Amino acid sequence: MDKDQLYEKVNNYTKYKLVEMLIEKHKDKSLNNLNAIENLADDVLDILTICGLKFYGEMSNVFKEKD
């Protein structure tokens, strides 16, 4: 898999997980106060962490510098 394909795969997976979380946790909530916005931000960071960990190993192999 080349870099562009990997970027696309990571992007699609991350977008899917963010949309899934927003639908499950925030579809009936309004963002009209600071607490709701902070909760959403925390949820987004959690998803980004999960996605980053999922692809960390795969990406490190693709971007490993050749000696």
C-alpha positions in Angstrom: 0.0 0.0 0.0 1.5 3.4 -0.9 1.3 6.5 1.1 -1.7 8.0 -0.7 -3.7 4.9 -0.3 -2.9 4.8 3.4 -3.8 8.4 3.9 -7.1 7.7 2.2 -7.7 4.7 4.4 -6.9 6.6 7.6 -9.1 9.5 6.5 -12.1 7.3 5.6 -11.9 5.3 8.8 -11.5 8.4 11.0 -14.4 10.2 9.3 -16.6 7.1 9.7 -15.7 6.8 13.4 -16.4 10.5 14.0 -19.8 10.3 12.2 -20.7 7.2 14.1 -19.9 8.8 17.5 -21.8 12.0 16.6 -24.9 10.0 15.6 -24.7 7.7 18.7 -23.9 10.3 21.3 -24.9 13.8 20.1 -27.7 13.5 17.6 -30.4 14.8 20.0 -28.2 17.3 21.9 -27.7 21.0 21.2 -24.3 22.7 21.5 -25.7 25.7 23.2 -23.4 25.7 26.3 -19.8 25.3 27.1 -20.1 22.0 28.8 -21.8 20.4 25.8 -19.1 21.8 23.5 -16.3 20.5 25.8 -18.0 17.0 25.9 -18.1 16.9 22.1 -14.4 18.0 22.0 -13.5 15.2 24.4 -15.3 12.7 22.4 -13.6 13.9 19.2 -10.2 13.6 20.8 -11.1 10.1 22.0 -12.0 9.0 18.5 -8.8 10.6 17.1 -6.7 8.7 19.7 -8.4 5.4 18.8 -7.9 6.0 15.1 -4.3 7.0 15.6 -3.5 3.9 17.6 -5.2 1.7 15.1 -3.0 2.9 12.2 0.2 3.7 14.1 1.9 0.3 13.4 0.8 0.3 9.8 2.0 3.8 9.2 5.3 3.4 10.9 6.1 0.6 8.4 5.2 2.8 5.4 7.2 5.8 6.6 10.1 4.0 8.0 13.3 5.6 6.8 15.6 3.4 4.8 19.1 3.2 6.1 
